[in-house]
Amino acid sequence: MSARLNNEFGYVEIDKQVIAQIVYRAAMESYGLVGLGYKSKGIVELLKGENATKGVKVEELEDNTIAIELYVIIQYGTNISTVANNIIDRVKYTVEKMTAIKVSKIDINVQGIRVK
């Protein structure tokens, strides 16, 4: 499944894995984020090995926008709401600039806090 974009230049189809990779790179640049967690810890996911987009879920909505869900691990001592807002701002800006697809919703699920 892929996200579709129609504009004055034509029709573009962007795979959800590409969007998830963009989300991962943008999120990892945010202060206070240690890494991404698993969206599911099933045996199949664990056997697959490391995947850069393991904690990113991209869903295409009916109004040609996308919803993004992130499972994150936050650094101990940082304000969770501040880190979450930074991630949301950075991911939304980066995805919309790089793909021209509107992001309607970003959910941040904190799966853990890591002490360094």
C-alpha positions as CSV (number, residue, x, y, z in Angstrom):
1,M,0.0,0.0,0.0
2,S,1.2,3.5,-0.8
3,A,0.2,7.1,-0.4
4,R,-1.1,8.8,-3.5
5,L,-0.7,12.5,-4.3
6,N,-2.4,14.3,-7.2
7,N,-1.3,17.9,-7.9
8,E,-0.8,20.2,-10.8
9,F,2.3,18.4,-11.9
10,G,0.7,14.9,-12.1
11,Y,0.2,11.8,-10.1
12,V,2.8,10.5,-7.6
13,E,2.7,7.4,-5.5
14,I,5.0,7.2,-2.5
15,D,5.4,3.9,-0.6
16,K,4.6,3.9,3.1
17,Q,8.1,2.5,3.8
18,V,9.6,5.6,2.2
19,I,7.5,7.8,4.4
20,A,8.3,5.8,7.5
21,Q,12.0,6.1,6.7
22,I,11.6,9.9,6.4
23,V,9.7,10.0,9.7
24,Y,12.5,7.9,11.4
25,R,15.3,10.2,10.2
26,A,13.4,13.4,11.2
27,A,12.4,12.0,14.6
28,M,15.9,10.8,15.5
29,E,17.2,14.4,15.1
30,S,14.9,15.5,18.0
31,Y,16.5,16.4,21.4
32,G,15.7,13.9,24.1
33,L,14.8,11.0,21.9
34,V,16.9,7.9,22.5
35,G,15.3,5.6,19.9
36,L,12.2,4.0,18.6
37,G,10.4,1.0,20.2
38,Y,8.5,-1.8,18.6
39,K,4.9,-1.3,17.6
40,S,4.4,-5.0,18.3
41,K,6.8,-7.4,20.0
42,G,5.6,-10.6,18.3
43,I,8.0,-13.4,17.5
44,V,8.1,-12.5,13.8
45,E,9.1,-8.9,14.6
46,L,11.9,-10.0,16.9
47,L,13.3,-12.5,14.3
48,K,13.4,-10.0,11.6
49,G,16.2,-8.1,13.2
50,E,16.8,-4.4,13.4
51,N,14.6,-2.2,11.2
52,A,15.0,1.5,11.1
53,T,11.2,2.0,10.8
54,K,10.2,-0.6,13.5
55,G,8.5,2.0,15.7
56,V,6.7,3.9,12.9
57,K,3.2,3.3,11.7
58,V,1.9,5.2,8.6
59,E,-1.7,5.1,7.7
60,E,-3.3,6.7,4.7
61,L,-6.6,8.4,5.4
62,E,-9.6,8.9,3.1
63,D,-9.0,12.6,2.6
64,N,-5.6,12.1,1.0
65,T,-3.7,12.8,4.2
66,I,-1.7,10.5,6.4
67,A,-1.7,9.7,10.1
68,I,1.6,8.8,11.8
69,E,2.1,6.8,15.0
70,L,5.5,6.7,16.7
71,Y,6.6,4.4,19.5
72,V,9.5,6.2,21.2
73,I,12.0,5.8,24.0
74,I,12.8,9.1,25.8
75,Q,16.0,10.0,27.6
76,Y,15.7,10.2,31.4
77,G,15.6,13.8,32.8
78,T,13.9,15.4,29.8
79,N,10.4,16.7,29.8
80,I,8.2,14.2,27.9
81,S,5.7,16.7,26.6
82,T,8.5,19.0,25.3
83,V,10.2,16.1,23.5
84,A,6.9,14.9,22.1
85,N,6.1,18.4,20.8
86,N,9.6,18.7,19.2
87,I,9.2,15.3,17.5
88,I,5.7,16.2,16.2
89,D,6.9,19.6,14.8
90,R,10.0,18.2,13.2
91,V,8.3,15.1,11.7
92,K,5.3,17.1,10.3
93,Y,7.5,19.8,8.8
94,T,9.9,17.3,7.2
95,V,7.3,14.9,5.8
96,E,5.2,17.7,4.3
97,K,8.3,19.4,2.8
98,M,9.8,16.2,1.3
99,T,6.6,14.5,0.0
100,A,4.0,17.3,-0.3
101,I,1.6,15.0,1.5
102,K,-0.4,16.6,4.3
103,V,0.0,15.1,7.8
104,S,-3.3,15.3,9.6
105,K,-2.3,13.5,12.9
106,I,0.8,12.4,14.7
107,D,0.5,10.2,17.8
108,I,3.5,9.7,20.1
109,N,3.5,6.6,22.3
110,V,6.2,6.6,25.0
111,Q,7.3,3.0,25.5
112,G,10.1,3.6,27.9
113,I,12.6,5.9,29.5
114,R,16.3,5.1,29.2
115,V,18.9,6.2,31.8
116,K,22.3,7.0,30.3
